Amino acid sequence: MDLISNFKQLYHIDDFLEEYLDKIIETKNFQKGDIIFEPGAYLKYIYFIEEGFTRIYYYKNRRDITHSFFGSNSFSTGIESVFYKKPAMFGFQALTASRISYMPFAAIEKLAKTNITMNQIVQKVLLDNLIHFSTRFYNTQFETAHERYASLIKENPELFQNATLGHIASYLGISQQTLSVIRGQK
């Protein structure tokens, strides 16, 4: 689903707002493995995954660690980067062929000051990200690897068709060998 259609399902988008969004939204196709942005990049956009499967990642001790997975009809960005003009802590990668729309944050932030619908959209994007990362933190702190694996599969049934075992294991905070053992017990 394209970004404007997604917004129309949630909000009353008048003609002015639809025309404004149509002018500022860009859409690009990415191939499997394409890096959309690297950790350390300075970001100017909020991204919407129209189609495909992506991941957020970072590097620790020269290791590539998956922080999160995002499928179709979800938003992603480096909040600390677009809001505070700091380097993004995470990178963003297409795990499948993906179609991603992106909006320049400066343009939507400016409009959000005078347009209540745009303000609500910005709030929802931020709240969705906050809830996602809060849930991720909770799961990491209070669930076992088995529980995290079960939750991950429930939330992302297409995961094993789209992500490598290395990405899944790093997301769960376990080795690939431990992941194999957990999968064998299911």
C-alpha positions as CSV (number, residue, x, y, z in Angstrom):
1,M,0.0,0.0,0.0
2,D,1.3,3.4,-0.8
3,L,2.0,6.0,1.9
4,I,-0.9,8.3,1.1
5,S,-3.4,5.4,1.0
6,N,-2.0,4.3,4.4
7,F,-2.6,7.8,5.8
8,K,-6.1,7.9,4.3
9,Q,-7.0,4.8,6.2
10,L,-6.1,6.4,9.5
11,Y,-6.8,10.2,9.0
12,H,-9.0,12.6,7.1
13,I,-6.6,13.7,4.4
14,D,-8.1,16.8,2.7
15,D,-7.1,17.9,-0.8
16,F,-4.5,20.4,0.3
17,L,-2.7,17.8,2.5
18,E,-2.9,15.1,-0.2
19,E,-1.4,17.5,-2.8
20,Y,1.3,18.6,-0.3
21,L,2.2,15.0,0.5
22,D,2.2,14.0,-3.1
23,K,4.8,16.7,-3.8
24,I,7.2,15.8,-1.0
25,I,7.0,12.0,-1.0
26,E,9.5,10.1,-3.0
27,T,9.4,6.4,-3.7
28,K,12.3,4.2,-4.6
29,N,12.8,0.5,-5.2
30,F,15.6,-1.4,-3.5
31,Q,17.0,-4.8,-4.2
32,K,17.7,-7.5,-1.7
33,G,20.7,-6.5,0.3
34,D,20.7,-2.8,-0.6
35,I,21.7,-0.5,2.2
36,I,19.2,2.3,2.5
37,F,21.3,4.2,5.1
38,E,24.4,3.2,7.1
39,P,24.9,3.7,10.9
40,G,26.4,7.1,11.4
41,A,24.5,8.7,8.5
42,Y,22.7,12.1,9.1
43,L,19.1,11.5,8.2
44,K,16.5,13.8,6.7
45,Y,13.7,11.4,6.0
46,I,11.0,9.3,7.6
47,Y,10.7,6.0,5.7
48,F,7.6,3.9,4.9
49,I,8.0,0.4,3.7
50,E,5.3,-0.1,1.1
51,E,6.4,-3.6,0.1
52,G,9.2,-5.8,1.2
53,F,11.1,-6.8,4.4
54,T,13.8,-4.7,6.0
55,R,16.0,-4.6,9.1
56,I,17.6,-2.0,11.3
57,Y,21.1,-2.9,12.3
58,Y,24.2,-1.6,14.0
59,Y,27.9,-2.7,14.5
60,K,29.3,-3.8,17.8
61,N,32.9,-5.0,18.0
62,R,33.0,-5.2,14.2
63,R,30.0,-7.5,14.3
64,D,26.8,-6.8,12.4
65,I,23.9,-6.9,14.9
66,T,20.2,-6.9,13.8
67,H,18.2,-4.6,16.1
68,S,14.8,-5.0,14.5
69,F,12.8,-6.2,11.5
70,F,10.2,-4.2,9.6
71,G,7.7,-5.5,7.0
72,S,5.3,-3.9,4.7
73,N,3.2,-0.9,5.9
74,S,5.6,0.1,8.6
75,F,7.7,3.2,9.3
76,S,11.3,3.5,10.2
77,T,13.9,6.3,10.7
78,G,16.7,7.3,12.9
79,I,14.7,9.4,15.3
80,E,17.8,10.9,17.0
81,S,19.1,11.9,13.6
82,V,16.0,13.5,12.1
83,F,15.0,15.3,15.3
84,Y,18.3,16.2,16.8
85,K,20.6,16.3,13.7
86,K,22.9,13.6,15.3
87,P,24.4,10.6,13.4
88,A,22.0,7.7,13.2
89,M,22.9,4.9,15.6
90,F,21.4,2.3,13.3
91,G,21.6,1.4,9.6
92,F,18.6,0.3,7.4
93,Q,18.8,-2.5,4.9
94,A,16.4,-4.2,2.5
95,L,16.3,-7.9,3.1
96,T,14.0,-8.5,0.1
97,A,13.2,-6.4,-3.0
98,S,11.5,-3.5,-1.3
99,R,9.5,-0.4,-2.3
100,I,10.1,2.4,0.2
101,S,8.6,5.9,0.3
102,Y,10.3,8.6,2.2
103,M,9.3,12.1,3.3
104,P,11.7,14.9,4.2
105,F,11.2,15.5,7.9
106,A,11.8,19.2,7.7
107,A,8.8,19.6,5.3
108,I,6.4,17.6,7.5
109,E,7.7,19.2,10.7
110,K,7.0,22.6,9.3
111,L,3.5,21.7,8.2
112,A,2.8,19.9,11.5
113,K,3.0,23.3,13.3
114,T,-0.1,24.5,11.5
115,N,-1.9,21.4,10.3
116,I,-3.5,19.2,13.0
117,T,-3.7,16.1,10.7
118,M,0.0,16.3,9.9
119,N,0.8,16.8,13.6
120,Q,-1.2,13.6,14.4
121,I,0.7,11.7,11.7
122,V,4.0,12.7,13.2
123,Q,2.8,11.8,16.6
124,K,1.7,8.4,15.4
125,V,5.0,7.6,13.7
126,L,6.9,8.6,16.8
127,L,4.6,6.7,19.2
128,D,4.7,3.6,17.0
129,N,8.5,3.7,17.1
130,L,8.6,4.3,20.8
131,I,6.2,1.3,21.4
132,H,8.3,-0.9,19.1
133,F,11.6,-0.1,20.8
134,S,10.0,-0.3,24.3
135,T,8.7,-3.7,23.5
136,R,12.0,-4.8,22.1
137,F,13.7,-3.6,25.3
138,Y,11.2,-5.4,27.5
139,N,11.6,-8.7,25.5
140,T,15.4,-8.5,25.7
141,Q,15.4,-7.8,29.4
142,F,12.7,-10.2,30.6
143,E,12.1,-13.0,28.2
144,T,14.2,-16.1,27.6
145,A,15.7,-16.8,24.2
146,H,13.0,-19.4,23.6
147,E,10.3,-16.8,24.4
148,R,11.9,-14.2,22.2
149,Y,12.1,-16.7,19.4
150,A,8.4,-17.6,19.8
151,S,7.3,-14.0,19.9
152,L,9.4,-13.2,16.8
153,I,8.0,-15.9,14.7
154,K,4.4,-15.0,15.8
155,E,5.0,-11.3,14.9
156,N,6.9,-12.1,11.7
157,P,5.7,-15.3,10.2
158,E,7.6,-14.5,6.9
159,L,10.8,-14.1,8.8
160,F,12.6,-17.3,7.8
161,Q,11.9,-16.7,4.1
162,N,13.4,-13.2,4.3
163,A,16.2,-13.0,6.9
164,T,19.3,-15.1,7.3
165,L,19.8,-17.2,10.4
166,G,22.7,-14.9,11.3
167,H,20.3,-11.9,11.3
168,I,17.8,-13.7,13.4
169,A,20.3,-15.0,15.9
170,S,21.9,-11.6,16.4
171,Y,18.4,-10.1,16.9
172,L,17.7,-12.7,19.6
173,G,21.1,-12.1,21.2
174,I,22.2,-15.7,20.7
175,S,24.6,-17.7,18.5
176,Q,23.4,-19.4,15.3
177,Q,24.2,-22.7,17.0
178,T,21.8,-21.9,19.9
179,L,19.2,-20.8,17.4
180,S,19.5,-24.1,15.7
181,V,18.9,-25.9,19.0
182,I,15.8,-23.8,19.7
183,R,14.4,-24.4,16.3
184,G,15.0,-28.1,16.7
185,Q,12.9,-28.1,19.9
186,K,9.8,-26.6,18.2
